[in-house]
Structures are given as structure tokens and as C-alpha cells.
């Protein structure tokens, strides 16, 4: 399982999870969920768009279990 | 010969009179160069006001007079029973939707202290640069915040100096602080025998201070110029608004009703959008770069009189720059609260709306969180059944939680950040 983690004010949160690594720069996500995730291995960094702030890209990290 | 002496004496007298006048700024003036040790500046205090609470409970007392009358009539028709009528009057109501809240704007009060280096041991030293009549004539204060903090200055709110204060609500301002003076400060009366009297009556609008200020995204600039006898030493208070870039959060607003036995029942849990500051990390202190440029008016001689016309003035310019702490972490982090435990790292309750919509169960204030925890721990609840709110579940470490587990895990209200 792959997890998309966003970090704000020092606190990480898992906003999306998927069985495949679909995550790429420029993809849009709802950044409000706190999903239950089990991130173990860092995969990559991507620049995502939170749908609540379409003009401000955020750096997110992709992990896998 | 005697007439000639009188003429010379008369001319000298006239010269003296015209020389000793309050409309002169100084006797002589000279620019002496740069000296950065004459003035100092400190940010004495920087304080952030509490976050504005935009959400207000709606009840009978928050309505206008006409709406109150109409509501009482409706409730009277709907609830003929006196007890039910009183209960309906005391309740809260509304659409069930709570407006979104913005926690990214902070009102900041900064107090700058401008001080002179008062070295009295150099008072009569020819090379000394201090006299009691010295004053700071001009200053330009800049405060710059690093772009990496994702925050920017938004607007001025208020500006206060030793000489007056100005309410501002804009990105720039330019004002004069004036005082009308009616008097004869340079009056000279030579007596009736001399048959020559001169009274320098002045009706002037005496300007104490010229003020300028501007705000751009990352910089605040304050400029002050004192006119005669006005020393800019002292405190300057500047109230400004700061805006952080926003990051989306969802907070829970519980709505409780009181049931017949007097206990609280959760009637709904509203999900409200809020904006919190967007910063990947939360540094312990946010810093800013403070700089001061000044013009120092040193009175080399003539400082034994209050008037300035007889001063031999030497001007110095100087500058100071330093990085200063602006405010600590606790002042800029949003005050949101969750329910959880701190044993082996913080674990908080979550609210599962659907399989892919799990949110942290966080509240906009401690009061809401405490009331929700109290409701969870109510002994009249089924202690071993998972907690449902409508069709949504409460989760702890990914699993549904029961009221018994809430008590067993000694859950308490915790700050989210």
C-alpha cells in the first residue's frame, strides 16, 4: 500500500492511500482527511494541489508499508 | 561722535534682537559623519491577540428586537405548555451550518523602544558626542519577515508614539501631529525708556511630528521626523495584522440539547471548515529582521538654554540592524483541541464519515472538547457498544471505540498542536 503524507505545523497526516503508486506532481487531493496509515519506507516527494487551495502547491511525501 | 555711538549701539541692539529669535533653527550646523553608537532600538514587546471567534451561538437573545417578538409569538403558539415553552425559549437554534473560520489572521502589537546613549561623563569633553539638548531628529524603522514563514503583513491597525496616536486601517499612512500655539515665545521688551519694544507674537500651528508608514507583504516601514525641540526617544507602538498562508482543516462543532432528566444529549456534530497557518514545520520562535536608520542632532554648544536658536549643531547619521524574536510557537499555533492519550506518543480519536473520509476529532476550543468527552463518558450510555454519531463511527487507533475504552484508556482533552 502507498500513502500520501502531508506535513503541516510539524504534524504529518495521511490524506490518501492506494495499492499502486499513482502519485505524481500536480495531482489534486482533499487535504483534510486523517486516514489510518502505516508508512514505513520513503518513496518520493511530489508537489500536490489541495483542492481547498488550488493556487498554492504543497509538498507531499509518498511512503509505502 | 556721541550721535555716532548711539547709532552703532542702536544697530547692535537691532542685530541682537533679530538674532535672538525663536524662528531660527540653530546658530550653526555641520554634518559630522556616521556614528552607529548614539542610538539603540529594541523590540520591547510583541504580542499576538487572541484569535477572533467568528462563530456565535444563535439564540433568542442574539436576535433583533422585532425578531425576538416574532419568535416568542411563534413559540407561544407552538408550545402551549408553560414548561415546554420556557425550554424552547432557552434553547439554541440555527440552520445547523456553522460558518467557516479563518485562523490565519493574527493581530500583532509591537512596542519598539528607541533610546539614546546618554554618556554624561563626556558632557564637557570637546570630542564628546553627548549633551542634554541632543535629540533624535529623524528615524526610519524597518521590520522584515523572512518569506519562508509563509506569512505577510496585511494592514496597519493603529500607530502610537510618545506624542499621539493614529487609528489606521490601510497599507500606508502619512500624518502630521499638530498643536496650535498662540503666544509670544520670542517676545522682547526693552522697557519704556528705550522707547523701542518688539514683541514677536506667533500664532503658529506647531507641528510636532511627521509620520509615514507603509506595509508590503514582508516589510513594515515606519518613518518619523520630529520638528523643533521634539526628541524621538521613547516608545513606538505599532499594531498590524499578519496573514499566514492557509491550510485546510475540519473541526467538529457539537450541538447538545438538555433532555428531561437534565442530562446532555448530542443532537448533531457539525463539520466546519477552518483555515490554519500553512507551514510544514512549527519552529519554536519566529524571527524578524529589525533595522533602524537615524539622524542624531548633537548640540556642541548652546545646550545650556532651552531655546534652539543659539545651538551649534552637529549632525550624525547611523544605522542598526539585528535579528529579533517576533513571537514564540504558542502564539501562532492554532488553538484546536482533540481527545486522546499521550502514552507512547499522542493518539487521538478520529471520526469516520465514510471509508475514505476519516477526520481527526478536533474542536475549536477546549470547552467543546470537554463537553464531548463528558458526553462520551456518561455512565448511562451502553458501555460496550461502539460509539456511533448518526451513521458515522468514532475510531481509536483505527478501530471503533466504546465508552468503556474511553474510560479505560484515561482519555483526556489535548491540544492538537
Interface residues (C-beta under 8 A of the other chain):
Chain A: X7 X8 X9 X10 X11 X13 X31 X32 X33 X34 X35 X36 X50 X52 X53 X56 X58 X59
Chain B: X245 X246 X247 X248 X249 X250 X273 X276 X277 X278 X279 X280 X281 X282 X333 X334 X350 X356 X357 X358 X359 X360 X395 X397 X398 X416 X417
